């Protein structure tokens, strides 16, 4: 898995050359890949990592959710609500943004978004991280046990091996850079719209802001059980829908009419379950390959 290779490289560079610069770089790189792991976990939530559902959930927990402090069961409960009620009062993202108030008002200047992102890097994002943990709390308390064992083993093994730097950088990234990248991605998806922005990012923008093709979020909501790697094919099947660039999206944000954080765009919406596609004709037109 490329994400873990990048994480391992960042660990190695900092461990063997410890100074403030490599520490900051490690935080930025590892936080970015923690965000990428969360997006892979999101894909696993839709049962796209393996045809075997139990294996899908195990792989997703071990390699994506547990390392960043979450569980499949907790996130799936939360995310199912998002897909069912996107843009309505019951949408968890609408509720979350309403709690954070001025952070999500429109119009906004890009400098203000980046200022908040910079504050995340010095610890202000930790509150958002714990908010995510609260919202994605599993209903079954037994789910906490393997999560606790995972982190206890990770910390104990690292300290026993004399490489305290690894858990230090890992948890520091989770409380700083990870929520920063999470914040920036949220601006790209539903902010200021009743559904999803249909967006195009270049390779650098995608790697920094929306790894694993997460910027195909419009297509994901249209066909939630199509794996992320196949979403470009979904887009090709619907060429008449307009696509905007990041520059155009920023212009919309800066020149928007006033929209209060957590504004409700819809009263009701037809429920969509996570295990079924929205449009079966589109799904059939995409060659799906899972593990």
Order of alpha helices (4+ residues) and beta strands (2+ residues): alpha-alpha-alpha-alpha-alpha-alpha-alpha-alpha-alpha-alpha-beta-alpha-alpha-alpha-beta-alpha-alpha
